[in-house]
């Protein structure tokens, strides 16, 4: 029989069964339905309660106009990530925005209707002041023109691919260009606004010496012209191949384009008599 004195004890060497108690890291998951203090908007918020990097899932009405917003974001002061599905406050336009929220260099993916005139926009861009990248599919607000724009948005050297209905004159344009102040390249296919002539233009866009290749239906007389020229103000050179309007004669014209003293070399087939004319005029 085993007596109590024979029981093995560890009084002098106790087992390490107790753990040191430390304050555990708390991650509060909060589900809040509240009336926003400053603007009386309603918010349903599911978030962690960290001070600088909390994650928030917010469903709210916008303060000024009761628009609805769905927001998934981090909550830093200046660089939060946001996924926003909302109606725009002032005009009830719809927006889908994925962005970072710095002050000047946030990234945005926006699918929305434009506020003032309900135009539709699809925008992928960075949001710096002068060098953002944009991919825009929209109708233009003021005149309901249609635009497809792929560009960078610097002040003087952005790249653009534009397919649009021109706003002021309803001409059709397909433009591929760079947008410097004086050296941009353009490929334009358009219906000319004022005179309904058709033009295919490949040019550079300097102020005084751009190059153009123009294929057009001439506005006043319906003649067909293929024009290769420089575009200085007073001394451009032109090479024109055209069907003459009134008598269907063919002309090949090489000329300078001053206002009063241009040189012309004309080779034409006369319509009525089939006579060839070689004309050098000053």
The 8 nearest C-alpha neighbors of each residue, nearest first, counted from 0:
[[1, 2, 3, 5, 4, 6, 7, 8],
 [2, 0, 5, 3, 6, 4, 7, 8],
 [1, 3, 4, 5, 0, 6, 7, 8],
 [4, 2, 5, 6, 1, 7, 0, 8],
 [3, 5, 2, 6, 1, 7, 8, 0],
 [4, 6, 3, 2, 7, 1, 8, 0],
 [7, 5, 3, 4, 8, 2, 1, 9],
 [8, 6, 5, 9, 4, 3, 10, 2],
 [7, 9, 10, 6, 11, 12, 13, 5],
 [10, 8, 12, 13, 11, 7, 14, 6],
 [11, 9, 12, 8, 13, 14, 7, 6],
 [10, 12, 9, 13, 8, 14, 7, 15],
 [13, 11, 9, 10, 14, 8, 15, 7],
 [12, 14, 9, 10, 11, 15, 16, 8],
 [13, 15, 16, 12, 9, 17, 10, 11],
 [16, 14, 17, 13, 18, 12, 19, 9],
 [15, 17, 14, 18, 13, 19, 12, 20],
 [16, 18, 15, 19, 14, 20, 13, 21],
 [19, 17, 20, 16, 15, 21, 14, 22],
 [18, 20, 21, 17, 16, 22, 15, 23],
 [19, 21, 18, 22, 23, 17, 16, 24],
 [22, 20, 23, 19, 18, 24, 25, 17],
 [21, 23, 24, 20, 25, 19, 26, 18],
 [22, 24, 21, 25, 20, 26, 19, 27],
 [25, 23, 26, 22, 21, 27, 49, 48],
 [24, 26, 27, 23, 22, 48, 49, 28],
 [27, 25, 47, 28, 24, 48, 49, 29],
 [26, 28, 47, 48, 29, 25, 46, 49],
 [29, 27, 47, 46, 26, 30, 48, 45],
 [28, 30, 46, 45, 27, 31, 47, 48],
 [31, 29, 45, 44, 46, 28, 32, 43],
 [30, 32, 44, 43, 33, 29, 45, 42],
 [33, 31, 43, 42, 44, 30, 34, 41],
 [34, 32, 42, 41, 31, 35, 43, 44],
 [33, 35, 41, 39, 40, 36, 42, 32],
 [34, 36, 39, 40, 41, 37, 38, 33],
 [37, 35, 39, 38, 34, 40, 33, 41],
 [36, 38, 35, 39, 40, 62, 34, 63],
 [37, 39, 62, 40, 36, 35, 63, 61],
 [40, 38, 35, 34, 36, 37, 62, 41],
 [41, 39, 62, 35, 60, 38, 34, 61],
 [40, 42, 34, 59, 60, 33, 35, 39],
 [43, 41, 59, 33, 58, 32, 44, 34],
 [42, 44, 32, 58, 31, 57, 59, 33],
 [45, 43, 57, 31, 56, 30, 42, 46],
 [46, 44, 30, 56, 29, 55, 31, 57],
 [47, 45, 55, 54, 29, 28, 56, 44],
 [48, 46, 28, 53, 27, 54, 49, 29],
 [47, 49, 27, 53, 46, 50, 26, 28],
 [50, 48, 53, 52, 51, 47, 26, 27],
 [49, 51, 52, 48, 53, 74, 75, 47],
 [52, 50, 75, 49, 74, 53, 76, 73],
 [53, 51, 74, 75, 49, 73, 50, 54],
 [52, 54, 49, 47, 74, 73, 48, 51],
 [55, 53, 73, 46, 47, 72, 74, 52],
 [54, 56, 46, 72, 71, 45, 57, 73],
 [55, 57, 71, 45, 44, 70, 46, 72],
 [58, 56, 44, 70, 43, 69, 55, 59],
 [59, 57, 69, 43, 42, 68, 70, 44],
 [60, 58, 42, 41, 68, 67, 43, 57],
 [59, 61, 67, 65, 66, 40, 41, 68],
 [60, 62, 65, 66, 40, 67, 63, 64],
 [63, 61, 40, 38, 65, 64, 39, 60],
 [62, 64, 61, 65, 88, 38, 89, 66],
 [63, 65, 88, 66, 62, 61, 89, 60],
 [66, 64, 61, 60, 62, 63, 67, 88],
 [67, 65, 61, 60, 86, 64, 88, 87],
 [66, 68, 60, 85, 86, 59, 61, 65],
 [69, 67, 85, 59, 84, 58, 60, 70],
 [68, 70, 58, 84, 83, 57, 85, 59],
 [71, 69, 83, 57, 82, 56, 72, 68],
 [72, 70, 56, 82, 81, 55, 57, 83],
 [73, 71, 81, 80, 55, 54, 70, 74],
 [72, 74, 54, 79, 53, 80, 52, 55],
 [73, 75, 53, 52, 79, 51, 54, 72],
 [76, 74, 51, 79, 52, 77, 78, 73],
 [75, 77, 78, 74, 79, 51, 101, 100],
 [76, 78, 101, 75, 100, 79, 102, 74],
 [79, 77, 101, 100, 75, 99, 76, 80],
 [78, 80, 73, 100, 75, 74, 99, 77],
 [81, 79, 99, 72, 73, 98, 100, 78],
 [80, 82, 72, 98, 71, 97, 83, 99],
 [81, 83, 97, 71, 70, 96, 72, 98],
 [82, 84, 70, 96, 69, 95, 81, 85],
 [85, 83, 95, 69, 68, 94, 96, 70],
 [86, 84, 68, 94, 67, 93, 69, 83],
 [85, 87, 93, 92, 91, 66, 67, 94],
 [86, 88, 92, 91, 93, 89, 90, 85],
 [89, 87, 64, 91, 66, 90, 86, 61],
 [88, 90, 87, 91, 64, 114, 63, 92],
 [89, 91, 114, 92, 88, 87, 115, 86],
 [92, 90, 87, 86, 88, 89, 93, 66],
 [93, 91, 87, 86, 112, 90, 114, 113],
 [92, 94, 86, 111, 112, 87, 85, 91],
 [95, 93, 111, 85, 110, 86, 84, 96],
 [94, 96, 84, 110, 109, 83, 111, 85],
 [97, 95, 109, 83, 108, 82, 94, 98],
 [98, 96, 82, 108, 107, 81, 83, 109],
 [99, 97, 107, 106, 81, 80, 96, 105],
 [98, 100, 80, 105, 106, 79, 78, 81],
 [99, 101, 78, 79, 105, 77, 80, 98],
 [102, 100, 78, 77, 105, 103, 104, 99],
 [101, 103, 104, 100, 77, 105, 78, 127],
 [102, 104, 127, 101, 126, 105, 128, 100],
 [105, 103, 127, 126, 101, 125, 102, 106],
 [104, 106, 99, 126, 101, 100, 125, 103],
 [107, 105, 125, 98, 99, 124, 126, 104],
 [106, 108, 98, 97, 124, 123, 125, 109],
 [109, 107, 123, 97, 96, 122, 98, 124],
 [108, 110, 96, 122, 95, 121, 107, 111],
 [111, 109, 121, 95, 94, 120, 122, 96],
 [112, 110, 94, 93, 120, 119, 109, 95],
 [111, 113, 119, 118, 92, 117, 93, 120],
 [112, 114, 118, 117, 119, 115, 116, 111],
 [115, 113, 90, 92, 117, 116, 112, 87],
 [114, 116, 113, 117, 90, 140, 118, 141],
 [115, 117, 140, 118, 114, 113, 141, 143],
 [118, 116, 113, 112, 114, 115, 119, 92],
 [117, 119, 113, 138, 112, 116, 140, 139],
 [120, 118, 112, 137, 138, 113, 111, 117],
 [119, 121, 137, 136, 111, 112, 110, 122],
 [120, 122, 110, 136, 135, 109, 137, 111],
 [121, 123, 135, 109, 134, 108, 120, 124],
 [124, 122, 108, 134, 133, 107, 109, 135],
 [125, 123, 133, 132, 107, 106, 131, 122],
 [124, 126, 106, 131, 132, 105, 107, 127],
 [125, 127, 104, 105, 131, 103, 106, 124],
 [128, 126, 104, 103, 131, 129, 130, 125],
 [127, 129, 130, 126, 103, 131, 104, 153],
 [128, 130, 153, 127, 154, 152, 131, 126],
 [131, 129, 153, 152, 127, 128, 151, 132],
 [130, 132, 125, 152, 127, 126, 151, 124],
 [133, 131, 151, 124, 125, 152, 150, 130],
 [132, 134, 124, 123, 150, 151, 149, 135],
 [135, 133, 149, 123, 122, 148, 124, 150],
 [134, 136, 122, 148, 121, 147, 133, 137],
 [137, 135, 147, 121, 120, 146, 148, 122],
 [138, 136, 120, 119, 146, 145, 135, 139],
 [137, 139, 145, 118, 144, 143, 146, 119],
 [138, 140, 144, 143, 145, 141, 142, 137],
 [141, 139, 116, 143, 118, 142, 138, 115],
 [140, 142, 143, 139, 116, 166, 144, 115],
 [141, 143, 166, 144, 140, 139, 167, 138],
 [144, 142, 139, 138, 140, 141, 145, 118],
 [145, 143, 139, 164, 138, 166, 142, 165],
 [146, 144, 138, 163, 164, 139, 137, 143],
 [145, 147, 163, 162, 137, 138, 136, 148],
 [146, 148, 136, 162, 161, 135, 163, 137],
 [149, 147, 161, 135, 160, 134, 146, 150],
 [150, 148, 134, 160, 159, 133, 135, 161],
 [151, 149, 159, 158, 133, 157, 132, 148],
 [150, 152, 132, 157, 158, 131, 133, 153],
 [151, 153, 130, 131, 157, 129, 132, 150],
 [154, 152, 130, 129, 157, 155, 156, 151],
 [153, 155, 129, 156, 152, 157, 130, 179],
 [154, 156, 179, 180, 153, 178, 157, 152],
 [157, 155, 179, 178, 153, 177, 154, 158],
 [158, 156, 151, 178, 152, 153, 177, 150],
 [159, 157, 177, 150, 151, 178, 176, 156],
 [160, 158, 150, 149, 176, 177, 175, 161],
 [161, 159, 175, 149, 148, 174, 150, 176],
 [160, 162, 148, 174, 147, 173, 159, 163],
 [163, 161, 173, 147, 146, 172, 174, 148],
 [164, 162, 146, 145, 172, 165, 161, 147],
 [163, 165, 171, 144, 145, 169, 170, 172],
 [164, 166, 169, 170, 171, 163, 167, 144],
 [167, 165, 144, 142, 169, 168, 164, 143],
 [166, 168, 169, 165, 142, 170, 192, 144],
 [167, 169, 192, 170, 166, 165, 193, 191],
 [170, 168, 165, 166, 164, 167, 171, 192],
 [169, 171, 190, 192, 165, 168, 191, 164],
 [172, 170, 189, 164, 190, 165, 163, 169],
 [171, 173, 189, 188, 163, 174, 162, 187],
 [172, 174, 162, 188, 187, 161, 189, 163],
 [173, 175, 187, 161, 186, 160, 172, 185],
 [176, 174, 160, 186, 185, 159, 161, 187],
 [177, 175, 185, 184, 159, 183, 158, 174],
 [176, 178, 158, 183, 184, 157, 159, 179],
 [177, 179, 157, 156, 183, 155, 158, 176],
 [180, 178, 155, 156, 183, 182, 181, 177],
 [179, 181, 155, 182, 178, 183, 156, 205],
 [180, 182, 205, 179, 206, 204, 183, 178],
 [183, 181, 205, 204, 179, 203, 180, 184],
 [182, 184, 177, 204, 178, 179, 203, 181],
 [185, 183, 203, 176, 177, 202, 204, 182],
 [184, 186, 176, 175, 202, 201, 203, 187],
 [187, 185, 201, 175, 174, 200, 176, 202],
 [186, 188, 174, 200, 173, 199, 185, 172],
 [189, 187, 199, 173, 172, 198, 200, 186],
 [190, 188, 172, 171, 198, 191, 170, 187],
 [189, 191, 197, 170, 171, 195, 196, 192],
 [190, 192, 195, 196, 170, 197, 189, 193],
 [193, 191, 170, 168, 195, 194, 190, 169],
 [192, 194, 195, 191, 168, 196, 218, 170],
 [193, 195, 218, 196, 192, 191, 219, 217],
 [196, 194, 191, 192, 190, 193, 218, 197],
 [195, 197, 218, 216, 191, 194, 217, 190],
 [198, 196, 190, 215, 216, 191, 189, 195],
 [197, 199, 215, 214, 189, 188, 200, 213],
 [198, 200, 188, 214, 213, 187, 215, 189],
 [199, 201, 213, 187, 212, 186, 198, 202],
 [202, 200, 186, 212, 211, 185, 187, 213],
 [203, 201, 211, 210, 185, 184, 200, 204],
 [202, 204, 184, 209, 210, 183, 185, 205],
 [203, 205, 183, 182, 209, 181, 184, 202],
 [206, 204, 181, 182, 209, 207, 208, 203],
 [205, 207, 181, 208, 204, 209, 231, 182],
 [208, 206, 231, 205, 232, 230, 209, 204],
 [209, 207, 231, 230, 229, 205, 206, 210],
 [208, 210, 203, 230, 205, 204, 229, 207],
 [211, 209, 229, 202, 203, 228, 230, 208],
 [212, 210, 202, 228, 201, 227, 213, 229],
 [211, 213, 227, 201, 200, 226, 202, 228],
 [212, 214, 200, 226, 199, 225, 211, 215],
 [215, 213, 225, 199, 198, 224, 226, 212],
 [216, 214, 198, 197, 224, 217, 223, 213],
 [215, 217, 223, 196, 197, 221, 222, 218],
 [218, 216, 221, 222, 196, 215, 223, 219],
 [217, 219, 196, 194, 221, 220, 216, 195],
 [218, 220, 217, 221, 194, 222, 196, 244],
 [219, 221, 244, 222, 218, 217, 245, 243],
 [222, 220, 217, 216, 218, 219, 244, 223],
 [223, 221, 244, 217, 242, 220, 243, 216],
 [224, 222, 216, 241, 242, 215, 217, 221],
 [223, 225, 241, 215, 240, 214, 226, 216],
 [226, 224, 214, 240, 239, 213, 241, 215],
 [225, 227, 239, 213, 212, 238, 224, 228],
 [228, 226, 212, 238, 211, 237, 213, 239],
 [229, 227, 237, 236, 211, 210, 226, 238],
 [228, 230, 210, 235, 209, 236, 208, 231],
 [229, 231, 209, 208, 235, 207, 210, 228],
 [232, 230, 207, 208, 235, 233, 234, 229],
 [231, 233, 207, 234, 230, 235, 257, 208],
 [234, 232, 257, 231, 235, 258, 256, 230],
 [235, 233, 257, 256, 231, 255, 232, 236],
 [236, 234, 256, 229, 231, 230, 255, 233],
 [237, 235, 255, 228, 229, 254, 256, 234],
 [236, 238, 228, 254, 227, 253, 255, 239],
 [237, 239, 253, 227, 226, 252, 228, 254],
 [238, 240, 226, 252, 225, 251, 237, 241],
 [241, 239, 251, 225, 224, 250, 252, 226],
 [242, 240, 224, 223, 250, 249, 243, 239],
 [241, 243, 249, 222, 223, 247, 248, 244],
 [242, 244, 247, 248, 222, 249, 241, 245],
 [243, 245, 222, 220, 247, 246, 221, 242],
 [244, 246, 243, 247, 220, 248, 222, 242],
 [245, 247, 248, 270, 244, 243, 271, 269],
 [248, 246, 243, 242, 244, 270, 245, 249],
 [249, 247, 270, 243, 269, 268, 246, 242],
 [250, 248, 242, 267, 268, 241, 243, 247],
 [249, 251, 267, 241, 266, 240, 252, 242],
 [252, 250, 240, 266, 265, 239, 267, 241],
 [251, 253, 265, 239, 264, 238, 250, 254],
 [254, 252, 238, 264, 263, 237, 239, 265],
 [255, 253, 263, 262, 237, 236, 252, 256],
 [254, 256, 236, 261, 262, 235, 234, 237],
 [255, 257, 235, 234, 261, 236, 254, 233],
 [258, 256, 233, 234, 261, 259, 260, 255],
 [257, 259, 260, 233, 256, 261, 234, 232],
 [258, 260, 257, 261, 256, 233, 281, 262],
 [261, 259, 257, 258, 281, 262, 256, 255],
 [262, 260, 255, 257, 256, 281, 259, 254],
 [263, 261, 281, 254, 255, 280, 260, 264],
 [264, 262, 254, 280, 253, 279, 265, 252],
 [263, 265, 279, 253, 252, 278, 254, 280],
 [264, 266, 252, 278, 251, 277, 263, 267],
 [267, 265, 277, 251, 250, 276, 252, 278],
 [268, 266, 250, 249, 276, 275, 269, 251],
 [267, 269, 275, 249, 248, 274, 273, 270],
 [270, 268, 273, 274, 248, 272, 271, 267],
 [269, 271, 248, 273, 272, 246, 247, 268],
 [270, 272, 273, 269, 246, 274, 248, 247],
 [271, 273, 274, 270, 269, 268, 275, 248],
 [274, 272, 269, 270, 271, 268, 275, 248],
 [273, 275, 269, 272, 268, 276, 270, 271],
 [276, 274, 268, 267, 269, 273, 277, 266],
 [275, 277, 267, 266, 278, 274, 268, 269],
 [278, 276, 266, 265, 275, 279, 267, 264],
 [277, 279, 265, 264, 276, 280, 266, 263],
 [280, 278, 264, 263, 265, 277, 281, 262],
 [281, 279, 263, 262, 278, 264, 261, 265],
 [280, 262, 261, 260, 263, 279, 264, 254]]
